[in-house]
Amino acid sequence: MVRVARRADGTLAVDRSAPGRGAWLCAVEGAPAPGCVECAGRRRAFNKAFRTVVGADDVETLRVTGRERARMEDAATARLERRRD
């Protein structure tokens, strides 16, 4: 599970220690699972969790950055494994 927090500027970020309200999503390799983000957006779960309106574009940005973060973590893990060999 990963925690999604709403920043002061209204954007959503994956951050376990960010202040304020948060929403927990299922994770795939340390990033929000795209299916969970889509489901939460469709159900308006972010609106309920943050007690404010969260736009569809913010949810889409979270989905895209989650995928990018997973790719970066995969690359970092691969580099560490190569160093161990």
N, C-alpha and C positions, 0 to 999 in steps of 0.2 A: 504494500500500500504506500502511496505517496500523498503528501499533503499539498494542496493547492491553496494559496493565500491570495487575497486581493490587496494589491499595493495601494498606496495613497492616491496614485494617479488613475486608479481604476483598472489597471491591467492585472491579469492573472499570472501568477508565477508559481513554479514548483519550488517550495521552500519549507522545510520542516520546522525551522525556527523563526519564521517571520511573525511579527506581532499581529494580533487581531484574530478575527474569525478565520476559520479554515474549512476546507472540504477535503475529505479523504476519497481517493480514487484507487481502483485496482491498478497495479503496475506491471509493466513488461520491461525487464532489464533496467530498472531504476527510473523509468519514465512513465507517465500516464498512458495506459492502454488506449489506443485510438477508439476502440469500440466503447469503452467506458466514458470517454470524453463526449463522444457522440450521443450516447444514451443520456448522460447527465444534462447535456445541452437541450436535447429534445424534451426531457421531463421538467426542464427549468429548475433542476436541482441546485444550480449555482445561485439562482435568485433566492431560493429558500435558505441556503447555507449562509449567504452573505447578507441577507435581509435587504437587498437592493437589486435593481435591475442590472443584469449582466448581459451585454449585447452578444448577438450571434457571432459578430466579428471577433470579439474577445475570446470566445470559445474556440473559434477556428484558429486563432493565433496560438492558443494553448496547445491545440492538437499538433500544429506544425512545429512549434518549438519543442514539444515532447518528442517528436520523431527525430529532430535534429540532435537533441540531447542524447537520445539512445544511440544514435550513430556515433557521436563523439565518444561516449563511454565504451562502445564496442571497439573503436579504434584504439583507445587508451589501454584497454584490456589486452588487445592483440599485441601492442608494443611491449607491455610488461611480460607477456608470455614469451615473446621472442628474446627478451633480455635474459630470462631465466634459462633458456636453452643453451 
